């Protein structure tokens, strides 16, 4: 990577995901300087500047004012889902490369427009699906490319919590977010699964969604919520058939009564072997010499593998900008995730009626 060029980055939205992932990730990349911070709550932007910014970093409450700074190369958008599309489009048209937090947008139509504007402007656009960058994901992707699993024809995308409904921010607000656990954590599991399959062409989707655990005083790891503010589902499930016949079961919930919660997990079943990413570990199953075998590879064997997913995500993203290469997550791939999620919601709203995609 060309390390002499300094990339000047700006953060739009300085809340939880910016503080826990984006800013710490960028801070590990030597040739990045965070020079601008924007938040509708000025104290949050000031706090971010003090912790991650250059001494002369600027603070804004209006992202459009931030975008006027021609020295800024890249912006990271960490706002609620409703504003992803228009802030991204404004940023691209202002000549900035953009990483937008997942999901790409509140709606599939918005995601498609973001892809169109990225092409129109020639600026790079990527989406924060950092689970692709986890050590176990990198290892599984390598093994799949080398043919170890054979033809993969069945998969599960799993994002299931036991009584962990988020009670802060706007997670429970359908207007701001577009949905609940499906669009929040289900999106990660689906993206990871499609990435492993290298398959972004759905044929048909059937979906269901539920809001069953409605007592705000029930056992919940993150405390009670205001029922008037909880306007999204607590669980959603999808049955997806891809154009090549591959089947995917998508399961997502914030508050399912299960014993074994699991997030950012994919199960892959191939003709030669199977695999699962579970609790940040890779498990393989196969037959050898007529016997069934299981394996959990050790991930701690290279310097890269010891980096956090946020650091790996940030490093590859900045390398893509400096070297004019593709980022790990292409906008068209993230758009396909949004299209499938929307189809699950559409099917669920229509009593499980199948949603069919054009075969192109």
N, C-alpha and C positions, 0 to 999 in steps of 0.2 A: 504494500500500500504506500502511496505517496504521502509521507508524513509531514512534509514541509508546509503544506497548505493548511491554514487554520480555518476551521468551519465555525461560523458564528450561529449559535442556536437560540431560539426563543421558545418559551413555554406559555401556552395559552390554556389557562385552567390549572391552578396550583393546589388542587385538592389532594385527596388520598392517593389516587393512582399515580399522579405526578410525583408526589413525595416518596412513594414506596418503590416505584419502578423507573419512570422515565428520567428523572433528574439524577438519581444514583447511578443508573446505567450510563448516561452521558458523561458523568463525572469520571468514569473509568477510562474514557477514550482521550488519549493525550492531546490530540490536535483539535479538540472541541472546547469552545468557550461559550458559556451561557451568558448572553448579553442583554436579555430582555425577558420580563416576566409579566403576565397579564392575568388578572382575576377580578371578578366583580366585587370581591371583598379585598380591598387594598392591603389589609394586614397580612393576608395569605401570600400575596405577591411580594411584599416586603420581606416576610420571613424566608421565602424561597430565595430571594436575592441574597440575603445575608448568609445563607447556608451554601448556596451553589453558584452564585453569580460572580462575575468579575467586579472589581472595586467600582467601576463606572457603569455597571449594569443599570438599565432603565426599568422603571415600574409603570405599568399601565392598568387602567380599568376598562379601556375600550380597545378591543383587539384591532380595530381598523386603524387606529393611530399607530399601533405597533407595526402594522404591515407597511406603513409609509417609510420605515427605516430600510434603505436600500442595502445596507451592509449585512443585514440578516440573510443567511443562506437557507436555513431550514427552520420550520416550526413544528413543534409537537403539540397536538391538540388533545387535551385531556378534560374535555367538558362533557356534560350530559349528552346522551345519544341524539337528542332532538337537534342540537346545534352542530353536530359533526359535519353535515353536508355543506351548509352555507359558509361555515368558517373555513373548511377545506377549500371550497371553490374560490372564495375570496383570496385565500393564501396562494393558491396556484396561480391565479391571475395577477397576483402581486409579484410573481417571479420567485416564489419560495418553494423549495421541496417540502413535502409534508409527510409526517408520520401521524396518523390519527389513531386514537385508542379504539379498541374493539368495542362493539361491533362497528363495521365500517359506517353504517348509517342507521337511522331509525326505520327506513323503508328501503325496499329493493330499488324502487324508481330513483331515489336519491343516490343510492350506491352506483347505479348505472350512469347517472349524470356526472358523478365524481370521476368515474373512469373516462368519460368522454372529455371532460375538461382537462384531465391530466394529459391525454393524448394531444388535445388542441394546443396546450401551452408548452408541451415538451418537458414539463417538470416531473420529477419523480414523486410517486405516491405509494405509500405502504401503510399497513395496518398492524396494530400491536398485538399480534398473536405470538407472544413470546414462548409459548409451550413448544413451538417448533424448534426452539433453540436449546431446550433442555438436553443434557448429556444423553439420557436414555432415548430421546427422540432422534437425536443425531445418529446414534448407534443403530436404532431400528431402521431408519431411513437408508443407511448404508447397506444393511443386510438385505433389505427388500430389493434395492437396486442390483445387488449381486445375485438375486434370484433364490435366496435361501427359503423363502416362503412359498415359492411357486406362484400359481395363479390365485390371487386373493378374491374370493367370491362372496364372503359374508363378513360383516363387521358390526361392532357396537361402538357407539359414541356415548360415554357415560359421564354425567355431572350430577351427582346425587348427594345432597346433604341431609343430615338428620337434625331437624329442628334448629336450623341456622339461617333464619330469615334476617336479612340486613335491615337495620332500623335507623340508619343515618342517611344523610344526603337525600337523593331523589330516587333511590332504588325502587320504592313502592309506587312511584308515580308513572302511570301509563302514558300520560301526555309527554313527559320529559324523556322517558326511556323506551317506550314502544312495547314494553312487555316486562315479564318478570324473569325467572330463572332461565328460561329458554334463551332469551336474548342476552342474558348476563353471563351465565357460566356454561350453558349448553353450547353457546357459540364457540367456546374454546375447544370443547370435546369434538364438535363437528369439524371444525377447521383442522384439527390434528388428524382426524380420521381421513378426511379428503386428501390431506397432504401426503399421508402414507400411501393411500391408494393412487395418488397422482391422477385423480378423477374428479372432474368438476362439471359433469354433464348429467343432471338428474332427468329422469323420465316421468316419474310419478311420486307423489307424496300424499300420505294420509296422516292426519294428526289429531290428537286429543289434548285438552288442557283442563286443569282443575283448580278450584279454589276451595279447598275442603277444611283446612286447619285455620279456622277463622277466629278462635278465641285469642285476643291479644295478650291475655295473661297466662297462656299455656307455657309450658317449659320451652324456652327459646334461648339459645346460647347468648344472643345479643340483646336480650331484654324484650319488653313489650313494645307494641306499636299502636298507633292511632288507627282504628278501623276505617275512619273516613279517608285516611291518606293511603291505605292499602288498596290500590285500584288495579292490581295485576294478578296473574295466576300464581299459585305456589308450586305447581307441577305442570309439565308439558312433555308429551311424548310424540315421536314421529316414526313412521315406517317409510323408508325411502328406497325406491328402486332406480338405479342408474341406467343410462341408456345401454350399457353393455351387459346389463342383467345383474350386476352386483347389488346385493341387498345390504342396507344399513338400518339398524335400530338405534334411534336417538332417544336417550332418557335424560331428563333434567328436572331437578327439584331443589328448592331451598329447604323443604320441611317434610320429607318423607319419613314415615315410621319404618325405618330399616336399621339393621344391626351393623352393617358394613358400609358406611358412606364412602364415596369415591368421587374424585373430581379430575378433570383434564385427563381422562382415561380413554384409551382406545383398545378394542379387542379385534384382532385380525385373524381370519381363518383362511389358510391357503391350501393348495394341493400337496405341498411338501411339508409345511410346518405351520404352527400358529404362534401368535405373540400377543402379549398384553402389556401396556404401560399402566402401572398401578402404583400409587403412592410414591411417585418419582423413581420407580424401579422398572426395569425391563425383565419380563419373564417370557421364555421361549419354551415351546413344547414340540416334539418331533419324534420320529422313530429312527432307531439306529441298530443295525444288526438284528432286526426282528424284535427289538424291545422299545417300549415307550420311555422317552427321556424328557427331563425338564432341566432348564438352565436359567440362571439369573446372572448375567455377565457383570463383572466388576467395571464400574464406570470411571473409577479414579486412577486413570493411567496416563493422562496427558495434561499439560498445563491448561489447554483449552477446556477440557472437561471440568476443571476445578473452578472456572468462572461461573458466575450466576447467569441464569437465563437472560436477565435484564442486561447484563454486561455484554453477553454474546450478541444479543439482539441489537444493541446500540452500536457495537463495533462493526458488524456486517452492514448496518444501515449507513453509517458514515463512510465506510469503504465504498459502498455503491455510489454515493454522491461524489467522492473524490475521484474514483476511477471510472465513473460513468458506466457502471454495470447494473444488472438487475438486483434489487433487494430480495431478501429471502421470501417475503410475502408480496406477491404481485397483486395489484388492485383488482384485476379480473377474477383472481382466485377468491379474494375476500368478498367480492360481489356475489359470487356463486353461493357462498355461505349465507349471505343475507337473503338471497332469493329462496333458498331452501327453508330457512327459518320462517320467512313470511308465508311460505306455502303451508307449513305446519300450522301456523296461526289461522290462516284462511280456511284450511280444512276443518280445524277444530271449531271455528265459528259457524260452520255449515254442517254440523253434526257428523263429522268424519267423512264428508264427501271428498273423493280423490281430487287432487289438483294435478293436472297434466302440464308438462313443459313441451315446448316445440323442440323437435329433434333436429338439430343443426350440425 
